[in-house]
Amino acid sequence: MEIVSRKDSKLLGRTELQVVFADKAGALNRKDAIKEVARAVNADEKKVTLIDLQGGSGTRKLVGRFHVYDSEQGKKDMSEGHLAVRLLTKEEKDAIKAEKKKADAAEAAAKAAAAPKKKK
């Protein structure tokens, strides 16, 4: 793993990294990439966000963009929600969808019960 560029963003409370993983195409998943970057910059994995991970045609290297936040709260405030969902397993995603569906059904039932009935 080689850090190609490193840009500190004091206003956003994060460091933006561009990293090249040599000979890792097809062998490296998102969670492992986050672990390697966290280990390289001596940060907690919970403070590292993977923005994208791209492979190239005809090469085995991967290029990744990461944000390393100063705090977990900073990550929660600044990072986009869909990036965290990408790291979940299929079972975890299905469980979240089921909970959301139940909550939506309960909300719809509450609205139907609270709505006044029209008289003819």
C-alpha positions in Angstrom: 0.0 0.0 0.0 1.3 3.4 -1.0 -0.2 6.8 0.0 -0.1 8.9 -3.2 -1.6 12.1 -1.9 -2.5 13.5 1.5 -4.5 16.7 2.0 -5.4 18.0 5.4 -8.8 19.8 5.6 -8.9 21.6 8.9 -12.3 23.2 8.3 -13.9 19.8 7.8 -11.8 18.0 10.4 -10.5 15.3 8.2 -7.5 14.2 6.1 -8.2 13.2 2.5 -6.0 10.4 1.2 -5.5 8.8 -2.2 -4.0 5.3 -1.8 -2.7 2.8 -4.3 -2.9 -0.9 -3.5 -0.5 -2.9 -5.7 -1.6 -6.4 -6.9 -4.8 -6.3 -4.9 -7.5 -6.1 -7.6 -10.1 -8.8 -6.9 -8.5 -9.7 -3.6 -9.3 -6.7 -1.4 -12.7 -5.8 -0.1 -13.9 -2.5 1.3 -13.5 -3.5 5.0 -10.0 -4.8 4.5 -9.0 -1.6 2.6 -10.3 0.5 5.6 -8.3 -1.6 8.0 -5.1 -1.2 6.0 -5.5 2.5 5.7 -6.3 2.9 9.4 -3.2 0.9 10.3 -1.0 2.9 8.0 -2.1 6.3 9.4 -2.4 5.1 13.0 -6.2 5.9 13.3 -9.2 4.0 14.5 -11.1 2.2 11.8 -14.3 4.0 13.0 -12.8 7.3 11.9 -12.0 6.1 8.3 -14.4 6.4 5.4 -13.9 4.8 2.0 -15.1 7.1 -0.7 -14.3 4.9 -3.7 -12.1 2.0 -4.8 -11.3 1.7 -8.5 -9.4 -0.8 -10.5 -8.0 -0.3 -13.9 -8.2 -2.3 -17.1 -5.1 -4.4 -17.7 -3.6 -3.8 -14.2 -3.9 -5.4 -10.8 -3.6 -2.2 -8.8 -6.5 -0.5 -7.0 -6.8 3.2 -6.4 -8.8 4.3 -3.3 -9.9 7.6 -1.9 -10.4 7.8 1.8 -11.3 10.4 4.4 -9.8 10.0 7.9 -11.7 12.1 10.4 -10.4 13.7 13.6 -13.3 12.2 15.6 -16.1 9.7 15.2 -18.6 12.5 15.7 -17.0 14.4 12.9 -17.4 11.4 10.7 -21.0 11.0 11.6 -21.7 14.7 10.9 -19.8 15.0 7.7 -19.8 11.6 6.0 -22.6 10.6 3.7 -24.9 7.9 4.9 -24.8 5.7 1.9 -21.1 5.1 2.3 -21.7 3.4 5.7 -24.5 1.2 4.2 -22.0 -0.1 1.5 -20.0 -1.8 4.3 -23.0 -3.8 5.7 -23.5 -7.5 4.9 -26.6 -8.5 3.0 -28.3 -9.8 6.2 -27.7 -6.5 8.0 -29.1 -4.6 5.0 -32.2 -6.9 4.9 -32.8 -6.4 8.7 -32.7 -2.6 8.3 -35.1 -2.8 5.4 -37.5 -5.0 7.4 -37.4 -2.6 10.4 -38.1 0.4 8.1 -41.0 -1.4 6.5 -42.5 -2.2 9.9 -42.1 1.4 11.0 -43.7 2.7 7.8 -46.6 0.3 8.2 -47.1 1.4 11.9 -47.0 5.0 10.9 -49.6 4.5 8.1 -51.9 2.6 10.5 -51.6 5.4 13.1 -52.5 8.0 10.4 -55.5 6.0 9.3 -56.7 5.6 12.8 -56.3 9.3 13.6 -57.9 10.6 10.4 -61.5 11.7 11.0 -64.2 9.7 9.1 -66.3 11.6 6.7 -70.1 11.6 7.1 -72.4 11.1 4.2 
